[in-house]
């Protein structure tokens, strides 16, 4: 029977999060905000801009603030929870 050594498991490498840089997160935010893949998803855009800002991308915080002006408090809370969950997983 095979045995997997979970003590050597690197969640970031396994999930690909190490390869997801701030510029890509910014691009995902723009795509979500503009609806490039269908309808615009401002909650997802806020989450991606928040993550990009966390990685130090210039202009990401301003984009996040712009999107936030079109969201309700509940939607902003949902976006913030999603960003925190993403950071925990990655």
N, C-alpha and C positions, 0 to 999 in steps of 0.2 A: 504494500500500500504506500502511495506517495505521501510525503509530509511536506507541508509548506511552512517555512520559517517566517512567521509574521513579525518577529523582532527585527528582521532586516527589511521590512516593507517600508517604502518611502511613498506616502500617499500623494505628495506633490508630483513626483516623477511618474507614478502610475496613472494619475488622472490627467496628465498633460499640463497641469497648471503652471509648471515651471516655464513652459514655452509660451504662455499667454502674457504678453507684455502689455504695458499701459496703452500703447498706440492701437493695438488690436481691440482692447476694451473700449477705447474711444470710438473706434470705427463701428463696433457693435452697437454702441449707444446711438450714434448717428443713424445707423440703419434702422434701429427700432423707432427712433423719434420721427424719421421721415417715412416710415412704412415701406421700406425697400423690399421687404419680403411679404407684403400684404398690407393689412391695416396697421397704422401706427400703434405702438405699444409704449405709452409714456412711462408707465411703471417700470418696464424693463429698461427703457432708456435711462431713467433716473438711477436704477441699480448699476448699469454699466458705467455711467458717468461717475458715480460714487466710487466704484472700484478703480476706475482710471485715475481719479483724484487721489485715492489712497496710494497709488503707485507713483504719484508725483507728476502726472501729465499736466502740462500747462494748458489752461483753458477748460479743463474738465469740470472744475468746481463751478465755473461760470455757466457752462452748459447745463449742469445739474440744477443750478438755481433757476435758470430759464425754464426748464421743464417743470420744476416744482411749482412755478407760478400758475401752471395749468392743471395741477393736481389737487385733489382734496387732501385733508389731513390724513384720512384713512388710507388713501392711495400712497401717500408719502411714507407712512408707517409701514405699509406692505413692501414698498421698494427697499426701505432700510432693513427690514427683517430679511428680505431676500439677499441683500448684499452681505449681511452678517453671516447668514447661513452659507453663502458661497465661500466666504473667508474661512469659516470653520472647516468646511470640506476640502478646501484647497490650501 
